[in-house]
């Protein structure tokens, strides 16, 4: 699922992988920001430049919709494990909504990034045959 783990070796513990930790922190911070925005404004907004970068990165990595669900489950389970006494159905629903809106924005940008890659590849092929 994570291309940056392919060279890690099957026996390497996941918690010792710095790139996986960095990804987890990024997901958590962005989900926190999304949850805060959702609570304050009722909507999640991500900077356009950030979305473009995330869309392109996720397309290059071959991320599929199912991967977002795996990450969502891991995020929710981690938060619940960290604050079990605070975890309620309402809190879970709020985090789910924040993550879902963030993921939807990234997936939408992935469509544009994929189209750009396809157009670029088509242009290269056309140029080669001229």
C-alpha positions in Angstrom: 0.0 0.0 0.0 2.9 2.4 0.7 5.5 2.4 -2.0 8.1 3.9 0.4 7.9 0.7 2.4 8.8 -1.6 -0.4 12.5 -1.5 0.4 12.0 -1.8 4.1 12.0 -5.6 4.2 9.2 -7.8 5.4 10.7 -8.3 8.9 11.2 -4.7 9.7 8.7 -3.4 12.3 6.4 -0.8 10.9 6.9 1.5 13.9 10.6 1.8 13.0 9.9 3.2 9.5 10.5 7.0 9.4 8.6 7.5 6.2 5.6 5.7 7.5 5.8 7.8 10.8 6.0 11.0 8.7 3.0 10.0 6.7 1.0 9.1 9.8 1.8 12.5 11.4 0.8 14.3 8.2 -2.5 12.5 8.1 -3.2 13.1 11.7 -2.3 16.8 11.5 -4.4 17.3 8.4 -7.3 15.4 9.9 -7.0 17.5 13.1 -7.1 20.7 11.0 -10.1 19.4 9.1 -11.9 18.5 12.3 -11.3 22.0 13.7 -12.5 23.6 10.5 -15.6 21.4 10.4 -16.4 22.4 13.9 -15.9 26.1 13.4 -17.3 26.6 9.9 -19.1 23.4 8.9 -16.7 22.8 6.0 -13.2 21.6 5.3 -10.9 23.7 3.1 -7.5 22.7 2.0 -5.1 25.1 0.3 -5.1 24.6 -3.5 -1.3 24.2 -3.7 -1.5 21.5 -1.0 -4.3 19.7 -2.8 -2.4 19.8 -6.1 0.7 18.3 -4.4 -1.3 15.6 -2.6 -3.2 14.7 -5.7 -0.1 14.3 -7.8 1.7 12.4 -5.0 -1.2 10.0 -4.5 -1.6 9.4 -8.3 2.2 8.6 -8.7 2.0 6.2 -5.7 -1.0 4.4 -7.3 -3.3 5.1 -4.3 -6.8 3.7 -4.7 -10.1 4.6 -3.0 -9.7 1.5 -0.8 -6.4 2.8 0.6 -8.2 5.9 2.0 -10.5 3.6 4.0 -7.6 1.6 5.4 -5.9 4.9 6.5 -9.2 6.1 8.0 -9.7 3.0 10.0 -6.1 3.2 11.3 -6.5 6.8 12.2 -9.8 6.3 14.1 -8.4 3.2 15.9 -5.3 5.1 16.9 -7.3 8.1 18.3 -9.6 5.8 20.1 -6.7 3.9 21.6 -5.0 7.2 22.7 -8.1 8.6 24.4 -10.4 5.7 25.2 -12.1 7.6 28.1 -13.0 10.5 25.7 -14.1 8.4 22.7 -17.8 8.6 22.1 -20.0 7.8 19.1 -20.2 11.6 18.5 -16.5 12.0 18.6 -16.0 9.1 16.2 -18.6 10.6 13.8 -16.9 14.0 13.9 -13.5 12.5 13.1 -15.1 10.4 10.3 -16.7 13.4 8.7 -13.5 15.5 8.9 -11.5 12.7 7.4 -14.1 11.9 4.7 -14.2 15.5 3.6 -10.4 15.7 3.5 -10.2 12.4 1.6 -12.9 13.6 -0.9 -10.9 16.7 -1.7 -7.7 14.7 -2.3 -9.6 12.2 -4.4 -11.1 15.0 -6.5 -7.6 16.5 -7.1 -6.3 13.0 -7.9 -8.7 13.0 -10.9 -7.1 16.2 -12.2 -3.6 14.9 -11.6 -4.4 11.6 -13.4 -5.9 13.4 -16.3 -2.8 15.6 -16.6 -0.5 12.5 -16.5 -2.7 10.9 -19.2 -2.6 14.0 -21.4 1.2 14.3 -20.9 1.7 10.7 -21.9 -0.5 11.0 -24.9 1.4 14.2 -26.0 4.7 12.3 -25.7 3.4 9.4 -27.8 2.1 11.7 -30.4 5.4 13.6 -30.5 7.3 10.3 -31.0 5.3 9.4 -34.0 5.5 12.7 -35.9 
